[in-house]
Amino acid sequence: MNVLVTGAGGNLGRVLVPALEAIGHHVRVFDFRAVDLGAESVVGDVRDHDDVARAVAGVDAIVHAAALHGIHLDSHAPEEYWSTNVTGTFNVYEAARLAGVRRIVLCSTMAVYGESAERTAGAWAVVTEDLPPRPKDVYGLSKLLCEVLAQHYAVAHGIVTVALRLGMFVPETFERYGFRLLFGGVDDRDVADAVVRALAHDPDRGFDAFDVMADTPFDASDARALATDPAAAIERYWPGTAALVEQLDLDLGELVWGWAVWPVEKAKRTLGYAPRFDFAAFLDALRRGDREHYPFAGLPQWGVGA
């Protein structure tokens, strides 16, 4: 297919574009700045419908990743979230409708759950797609509205959308990246794999949403232990972690700052999602001192993508 990736200058673009090209897709990238990823490039603003129409012309599918994100909440006004995320997504769907594009992968976010993902008294939350979205900030709200737009265009215009509610993959230190995989973090490369799989999925009624995080063995039976004694909960599945943390002079309490368990069973079952970069892989790399396991540690946070 000819695939357009919006917001390709972000964190996702640099791993997604090669992944798409590796399986034979032709990729066009669209961003507000010039992006050198070896693919056809269009420079423009997702808030400008003419720019979006120019980018969409001639493609078969769209991966819509252009957005403001949670890390921008302190530096961007609510109206900027509306114009970029909501109006920008409307422009993408309208351009797709007019150009006859019938397949979109929408990069959504774990933030749509909001209050539904908050820990209860003495226990972490267990978050699945069955929980109602109850966003707490303008970022989560804007992304939920993007999903509503997608559902409308599926019903009214037959544009198939798979929404991926992505976990955290903002560039981090190696240690924080690894421990974040326990509570909603995900490796960029696994996100790219999920996008590739989503492009091939035909959901019932033209729309479906999936949580995309690292895979962990945690379930509801671990929720209380994670809140009260996270070291013991982690040792249950990865013996020796506490000793390794102490040996490396790390602070486990600082590294495990999560609040919820995020099973990815629906994505595994329906999309065939098979994340490779999990906490066990991180621990092996940590023991070897192999920080190349996560090549994006320490990159500037402006390049986060979706």
C-alpha beads as a LAMMPS data file, in Angstrom:
LAMMPS data file: protein, C-alpha beads

306 atoms
305 bonds

1 atom types
1 bond types

-500.0 500.0 xlo xhi
-500.0 500.0 ylo yhi
-500.0 500.0 zlo zhi

Masses

1 110.0

Atoms # bond

1 1 1 0.000 0.000 0.000
2 1 1 0.854 3.664 -0.196
3 1 1 0.817 4.702 3.463
4 1 1 0.834 8.253 4.814
5 1 1 2.316 8.757 8.291
6 1 1 1.311 12.074 9.855
7 1 1 3.491 13.522 12.604
8 1 1 6.352 11.409 11.268
9 1 1 8.989 13.627 12.864
10 1 1 8.062 12.267 16.282
11 1 1 9.324 9.305 18.223
12 1 1 7.164 6.805 16.358
13 1 1 8.128 7.861 12.847
14 1 1 11.771 6.852 13.032
15 1 1 10.872 3.252 13.857
16 1 1 7.570 2.970 11.973
17 1 1 8.757 4.159 8.556
18 1 1 11.478 1.472 8.259
19 1 1 9.053 -1.166 9.567
20 1 1 6.482 -0.298 6.905
21 1 1 9.059 -0.172 4.122
22 1 1 10.519 -3.510 5.199
23 1 1 7.258 -5.276 4.330
24 1 1 6.884 -3.535 0.982
25 1 1 4.730 -0.489 1.674
26 1 1 5.554 2.844 0.051
27 1 1 5.633 5.505 2.765
28 1 1 4.939 9.214 2.568
29 1 1 5.697 11.263 5.697
30 1 1 3.890 14.441 6.725
31 1 1 5.106 16.830 9.412
32 1 1 5.274 20.549 10.151
33 1 1 9.041 20.411 9.640
34 1 1 11.203 18.658 7.070
35 1 1 11.731 15.020 8.056
36 1 1 14.626 13.010 6.640
37 1 1 13.604 9.374 7.000
38 1 1 14.467 8.322 3.473
39 1 1 10.797 8.448 2.467
40 1 1 8.721 10.786 0.320
41 1 1 8.114 13.876 2.454
42 1 1 5.389 16.523 2.595
43 1 1 5.806 19.538 4.877
44 1 1 2.594 21.039 6.205
45 1 1 0.313 21.659 9.159
46 1 1 -2.345 19.160 10.158
47 1 1 -4.511 22.132 11.161
48 1 1 -4.571 23.325 7.543
49 1 1 -7.053 21.325 5.473
50 1 1 -5.295 22.173 2.207
51 1 1 -1.964 20.881 3.536
52 1 1 -3.653 17.698 4.709
53 1 1 -5.448 17.189 1.394
54 1 1 -2.127 17.542 -0.422
55 1 1 -0.537 14.915 1.841
56 1 1 -3.433 12.470 1.551
57 1 1 -3.733 12.544 -2.231
58 1 1 -2.970 9.151 -3.762
59 1 1 -2.486 7.121 -0.585
60 1 1 -4.276 3.915 0.360
61 1 1 -4.017 4.159 4.141
62 1 1 -3.102 6.668 6.846
63 1 1 -1.323 6.299 10.175
64 1 1 -2.414 9.411 12.039
65 1 1 0.178 10.174 14.710
66 1 1 0.337 13.985 14.573
67 1 1 -0.752 15.407 17.924
68 1 1 0.088 17.337 21.039
69 1 1 0.712 14.972 23.948
70 1 1 0.588 14.784 27.702
71 1 1 4.112 16.177 28.131
72 1 1 2.950 19.369 26.421
73 1 1 0.218 20.169 28.962
74 1 1 2.360 22.696 30.825
75 1 1 3.483 24.535 27.705
76 1 1 0.431 24.555 25.441
77 1 1 -3.016 26.063 25.931
78 1 1 -6.208 23.971 25.742
79 1 1 -7.198 25.616 22.459
80 1 1 -3.957 24.346 20.924
81 1 1 -4.957 20.802 21.863
82 1 1 -8.299 21.354 20.199
83 1 1 -6.862 22.791 16.983
84 1 1 -4.074 20.229 16.642
85 1 1 -5.701 17.071 17.936
86 1 1 -9.403 17.505 17.231
87 1 1 -9.490 19.834 14.220
88 1 1 -6.353 18.186 12.856
89 1 1 -7.963 14.754 13.068
90 1 1 -11.175 16.076 11.496
91 1 1 -9.061 17.415 8.605
92 1 1 -7.442 13.996 8.168
93 1 1 -10.788 12.182 8.058
94 1 1 -12.357 14.731 5.712
95 1 1 -9.367 14.538 3.377
96 1 1 -9.541 10.736 3.525
97 1 1 -13.249 10.794 2.697
98 1 1 -12.751 13.090 -0.281
99 1 1 -9.729 11.134 -1.558
100 1 1 -11.374 7.729 -1.167
101 1 1 -9.000 6.491 1.543
102 1 1 -10.725 3.745 3.511
103 1 1 -8.204 2.690 6.155
104 1 1 -6.746 4.653 9.079
105 1 1 -4.730 3.683 12.121
106 1 1 -5.382 6.311 14.785
107 1 1 -2.714 6.822 17.422
108 1 1 -4.764 7.349 20.570
109 1 1 -3.580 7.199 24.169
110 1 1 -3.905 5.490 27.538
111 1 1 -4.948 8.942 28.823
112 1 1 -8.491 8.437 27.503
113 1 1 -9.178 6.243 30.571
114 1 1 -8.431 9.018 33.057
115 1 1 -10.341 8.393 36.278
116 1 1 -11.100 4.813 35.240
117 1 1 -7.366 4.062 35.475
118 1 1 -6.822 5.536 38.946
119 1 1 -5.686 3.256 41.739
120 1 1 -8.268 2.282 44.309
121 1 1 -7.642 2.247 48.063
122 1 1 -4.624 0.033 48.627
123 1 1 -4.409 -1.414 45.120
124 1 1 -3.334 -0.551 41.606
125 1 1 -6.056 -0.293 38.963
126 1 1 -6.397 -3.037 36.346
127 1 1 -7.154 -1.340 33.020
128 1 1 -8.718 -3.069 30.033
129 1 1 -10.665 -1.852 27.023
130 1 1 -13.898 -2.708 28.854
131 1 1 -13.479 0.275 31.189
132 1 1 -15.300 3.493 30.254
133 1 1 -13.087 6.362 29.053
134 1 1 -13.176 9.170 31.623
135 1 1 -10.364 11.572 30.681
136 1 1 -9.082 13.995 33.304
137 1 1 -7.316 16.565 31.118
138 1 1 -7.628 18.227 27.737
139 1 1 -5.138 15.810 26.195
140 1 1 -7.164 12.714 27.090
141 1 1 -10.372 14.489 26.129
142 1 1 -9.015 15.514 22.739
143 1 1 -7.924 11.979 21.950
144 1 1 -11.263 10.526 23.026
145 1 1 -12.970 12.972 20.674
146 1 1 -10.649 11.734 17.912
147 1 1 -11.928 8.221 18.554
148 1 1 -15.527 9.493 18.382
149 1 1 -14.735 11.133 15.037
150 1 1 -13.309 7.833 13.816
151 1 1 -16.440 5.939 14.841
152 1 1 -18.620 8.463 13.014
153 1 1 -16.595 8.177 9.799
154 1 1 -16.741 4.389 10.028
155 1 1 -20.544 4.454 10.192
156 1 1 -21.215 7.364 7.850
157 1 1 -18.483 6.915 5.262
158 1 1 -17.059 3.400 5.585
159 1 1 -13.587 4.473 6.683
160 1 1 -12.148 1.624 8.758
161 1 1 -10.204 2.740 11.831
162 1 1 -8.138 0.841 14.353
163 1 1 -7.400 3.092 17.334
164 1 1 -4.304 2.200 19.326
165 1 1 -4.381 3.472 22.909
166 1 1 -0.653 3.771 23.279
167 1 1 1.322 3.545 26.487
168 1 1 4.280 5.714 27.482
169 1 1 7.265 5.929 25.154
170 1 1 8.606 9.398 25.767
171 1 1 12.431 9.215 25.622
172 1 1 13.805 8.353 29.053
173 1 1 16.936 7.162 30.794
174 1 1 17.588 3.493 30.218
175 1 1 16.625 2.505 33.779
176 1 1 13.395 4.502 33.847
177 1 1 12.477 3.214 30.383
178 1 1 12.872 -0.373 31.571
179 1 1 10.913 -0.124 34.809
180 1 1 8.198 1.895 33.048
181 1 1 7.453 -1.256 31.032
182 1 1 5.863 -2.655 34.215
183 1 1 3.077 -0.076 34.388
184 1 1 1.978 1.102 30.977
185 1 1 5.266 1.781 29.217
186 1 1 6.002 0.371 25.792
187 1 1 8.996 0.220 23.491
188 1 1 8.812 2.296 20.296
189 1 1 9.583 -0.779 18.217
190 1 1 6.643 -2.683 19.670
191 1 1 4.402 0.290 18.885
192 1 1 5.566 0.115 15.281
193 1 1 4.749 -3.598 15.200
194 1 1 1.252 -2.898 16.544
195 1 1 0.691 -0.274 13.846
196 1 1 1.757 -2.683 11.108
197 1 1 -0.679 -5.277 12.444
198 1 1 -3.468 -2.726 12.817
199 1 1 -3.153 -1.764 9.148
200 1 1 -4.114 -5.332 8.235
201 1 1 -7.054 -5.626 10.654
202 1 1 -10.707 -5.275 9.634
203 1 1 -12.720 -4.600 12.794
204 1 1 -16.415 -5.329 13.159
205 1 1 -18.535 -2.246 12.414
206 1 1 -15.449 -0.520 11.059
207 1 1 -13.886 0.581 14.347
208 1 1 -12.072 -0.940 17.302
209 1 1 -9.663 0.250 19.996
210 1 1 -6.743 -1.608 21.564
211 1 1 -4.410 -0.928 24.475
212 1 1 -0.780 -1.174 23.333
213 1 1 1.755 -1.497 26.135
214 1 1 4.534 -3.868 27.090
215 1 1 3.318 -7.332 28.051
216 1 1 3.574 -8.256 31.731
217 1 1 2.268 -11.219 33.735
218 1 1 0.561 -8.887 36.215
219 1 1 -3.180 -9.283 36.704
220 1 1 -5.793 -8.395 39.312
221 1 1 -4.199 -10.755 41.837
222 1 1 -1.069 -8.557 41.824
223 1 1 -2.825 -5.199 42.145
224 1 1 -2.705 -4.969 45.940
225 1 1 0.861 -6.243 46.247
226 1 1 2.072 -3.692 43.694
227 1 1 0.583 -0.910 45.810
228 1 1 1.851 -2.156 49.162
229 1 1 5.120 -3.978 48.376
230 1 1 6.152 -3.526 44.738
231 1 1 9.560 -5.146 45.280
232 1 1 7.927 -8.391 46.415
233 1 1 5.433 -8.274 43.537
234 1 1 8.253 -7.881 41.031
235 1 1 10.370 -10.603 42.683
236 1 1 7.470 -13.016 42.259
237 1 1 8.001 -12.980 38.492
238 1 1 11.609 -11.815 38.122
239 1 1 13.643 -13.171 41.045
240 1 1 16.857 -11.282 41.684
241 1 1 15.549 -7.900 40.549
242 1 1 15.832 -6.323 43.996
243 1 1 19.429 -7.486 44.388
244 1 1 20.327 -6.148 40.931
245 1 1 18.764 -2.786 41.737
246 1 1 20.710 -2.592 44.984
247 1 1 23.939 -3.653 43.265
248 1 1 23.545 -0.854 40.713
249 1 1 22.705 1.677 43.441
250 1 1 19.273 2.408 41.990
251 1 1 16.182 3.467 43.931
252 1 1 13.356 0.982 43.307
253 1 1 10.789 3.284 44.904
254 1 1 11.705 6.026 42.466
255 1 1 11.643 3.703 39.475
256 1 1 8.276 2.062 40.235
257 1 1 5.980 5.089 40.277
258 1 1 3.047 3.464 38.499
259 1 1 -0.587 3.196 39.421
260 1 1 -2.132 0.584 37.121
261 1 1 -1.746 -2.821 35.486
262 1 1 -2.320 -2.756 31.722
263 1 1 -3.070 -6.202 30.217
264 1 1 -2.733 -6.344 26.437
265 1 1 -4.686 -9.555 25.922
266 1 1 -7.150 -8.037 23.453
267 1 1 -4.376 -6.783 21.167
268 1 1 -2.543 -10.108 21.434
269 1 1 -5.681 -12.093 20.711
270 1 1 -7.157 -9.962 17.918
271 1 1 -4.198 -8.256 16.243
272 1 1 -1.580 -10.907 16.937
273 1 1 0.381 -8.258 18.846
274 1 1 3.523 -9.880 20.244
275 1 1 5.670 -7.298 22.059
276 1 1 9.343 -8.313 22.174
277 1 1 10.777 -5.579 24.382
278 1 1 9.414 -6.430 27.811
279 1 1 10.750 -6.139 31.353
280 1 1 12.544 -9.477 31.162
281 1 1 14.430 -8.339 28.046
282 1 1 15.291 -5.086 29.819
283 1 1 16.633 -6.935 32.886
284 1 1 18.844 -9.100 30.683
285 1 1 20.211 -5.976 28.982
286 1 1 20.675 -4.236 32.339
287 1 1 22.710 -7.165 33.696
288 1 1 24.904 -7.060 30.579
289 1 1 25.245 -3.290 30.717
290 1 1 23.779 -3.205 27.208
291 1 1 22.176 0.196 26.866
292 1 1 21.958 -0.243 23.097
293 1 1 18.897 -2.377 23.900
294 1 1 17.069 0.961 24.024
295 1 1 18.792 3.196 21.469
296 1 1 16.478 6.175 22.036
297 1 1 17.310 6.884 25.688
298 1 1 18.107 10.505 26.336
299 1 1 16.684 11.891 23.082
300 1 1 15.041 15.318 23.376
301 1 1 11.410 15.069 24.424
302 1 1 10.088 17.351 21.684
303 1 1 10.381 14.402 19.321
304 1 1 7.898 12.122 21.015
305 1 1 5.430 11.395 18.227
306 1 1 2.265 9.716 19.457

Bonds

1 1 1 2
2 1 2 3
3 1 3 4
4 1 4 5
5 1 5 6
6 1 6 7
7 1 7 8
8 1 8 9
9 1 9 10
10 1 10 11
11 1 11 12
12 1 12 13
13 1 13 14
14 1 14 15
15 1 15 16
16 1 16 17
17 1 17 18
18 1 18 19
19 1 19 20
20 1 20 21
21 1 21 22
22 1 22 23
23 1 23 24
24 1 24 25
25 1 25 26
26 1 26 27
27 1 27 28
28 1 28 29
29 1 29 30
30 1 30 31
31 1 31 32
32 1 32 33
33 1 33 34
34 1 34 35
35 1 35 36
36 1 36 37
37 1 37 38
38 1 38 39
39 1 39 40
40 1 40 41
41 1 41 42
42 1 42 43
43 1 43 44
44 1 44 45
45 1 45 46
46 1 46 47
47 1 47 48
48 1 48 49
49 1 49 50
50 1 50 51
51 1 51 52
52 1 52 53
53 1 53 54
54 1 54 55
55 1 55 56
56 1 56 57
57 1 57 58
58 1 58 59
59 1 59 60
60 1 60 61
61 1 61 62
62 1 62 63
63 1 63 64
64 1 64 65
65 1 65 66
66 1 66 67
67 1 67 68
68 1 68 69
69 1 69 70
70 1 70 71
71 1 71 72
72 1 72 73
73 1 73 74
74 1 74 75
75 1 75 76
76 1 76 77
77 1 77 78
78 1 78 79
79 1 79 80
80 1 80 81
81 1 81 82
82 1 82 83
83 1 83 84
84 1 84 85
85 1 85 86
86 1 86 87
87 1 87 88
88 1 88 89
89 1 89 90
90 1 90 91
91 1 91 92
92 1 92 93
93 1 93 94
94 1 94 95
95 1 95 96
96 1 96 97
97 1 97 98
98 1 98 99
99 1 99 100
100 1 100 101
101 1 101 102
102 1 102 103
103 1 103 104
104 1 104 105
105 1 105 106
106 1 106 107
107 1 107 108
108 1 108 109
109 1 109 110
110 1 110 111
111 1 111 112
112 1 112 113
113 1 113 114
114 1 114 115
115 1 115 116
116 1 116 117
117 1 117 118
118 1 118 119
119 1 119 120
120 1 120 121
121 1 121 122
122 1 122 123
123 1 123 124
124 1 124 125
125 1 125 126
126 1 126 127
127 1 127 128
128 1 128 129
129 1 129 130
130 1 130 131
131 1 131 132
132 1 132 133
133 1 133 134
134 1 134 135
135 1 135 136
136 1 136 137
137 1 137 138
138 1 138 139
139 1 139 140
140 1 140 141
141 1 141 142
142 1 142 143
143 1 143 144
144 1 144 145
145 1 145 146
146 1 146 147
147 1 147 148
148 1 148 149
149 1 149 150
150 1 150 151
151 1 151 152
152 1 152 153
153 1 153 154
154 1 154 155
155 1 155 156
156 1 156 157
157 1 157 158
158 1 158 159
159 1 159 160
160 1 160 161
161 1 161 162
162 1 162 163
163 1 163 164
164 1 164 165
165 1 165 166
166 1 166 167
167 1 167 168
168 1 168 169
169 1 169 170
170 1 170 171
171 1 171 172
172 1 172 173
173 1 173 174
174 1 174 175
175 1 175 176
176 1 176 177
177 1 177 178
178 1 178 179
179 1 179 180
180 1 180 181
181 1 181 182
182 1 182 183
183 1 183 184
184 1 184 185
185 1 185 186
186 1 186 187
187 1 187 188
188 1 188 189
189 1 189 190
190 1 190 191
191 1 191 192
192 1 192 193
193 1 193 194
194 1 194 195
195 1 195 196
196 1 196 197
197 1 197 198
198 1 198 199
199 1 199 200
200 1 200 201
201 1 201 202
202 1 202 203
203 1 203 204
204 1 204 205
205 1 205 206
206 1 206 207
207 1 207 208
208 1 208 209
209 1 209 210
210 1 210 211
211 1 211 212
212 1 212 213
213 1 213 214
214 1 214 215
215 1 215 216
216 1 216 217
217 1 217 218
218 1 218 219
219 1 219 220
220 1 220 221
221 1 221 222
222 1 222 223
223 1 223 224
224 1 224 225
225 1 225 226
226 1 226 227
227 1 227 228
228 1 228 229
229 1 229 230
230 1 230 231
231 1 231 232
232 1 232 233
233 1 233 234
234 1 234 235
235 1 235 236
236 1 236 237
237 1 237 238
238 1 238 239
239 1 239 240
240 1 240 241
241 1 241 242
242 1 242 243
243 1 243 244
244 1 244 245
245 1 245 246
246 1 246 247
247 1 247 248
248 1 248 249
249 1 249 250
250 1 250 251
251 1 251 252
252 1 252 253
253 1 253 254
254 1 254 255
255 1 255 256
256 1 256 257
257 1 257 258
258 1 258 259
259 1 259 260
260 1 260 261
261 1 261 262
262 1 262 263
263 1 263 264
264 1 264 265
265 1 265 266
266 1 266 267
267 1 267 268
268 1 268 269
269 1 269 270
270 1 270 271
271 1 271 272
272 1 272 273
273 1 273 274
274 1 274 275
275 1 275 276
276 1 276 277
277 1 277 278
278 1 278 279
279 1 279 280
280 1 280 281
281 1 281 282
282 1 282 283
283 1 283 284
284 1 284 285
285 1 285 286
286 1 286 287
287 1 287 288
288 1 288 289
289 1 289 290
290 1 290 291
291 1 291 292
292 1 292 293
293 1 293 294
294 1 294 295
295 1 295 296
296 1 296 297
297 1 297 298
298 1 298 299
299 1 299 300
300 1 300 301
301 1 301 302
302 1 302 303
303 1 303 304
304 1 304 305
305 1 305 306
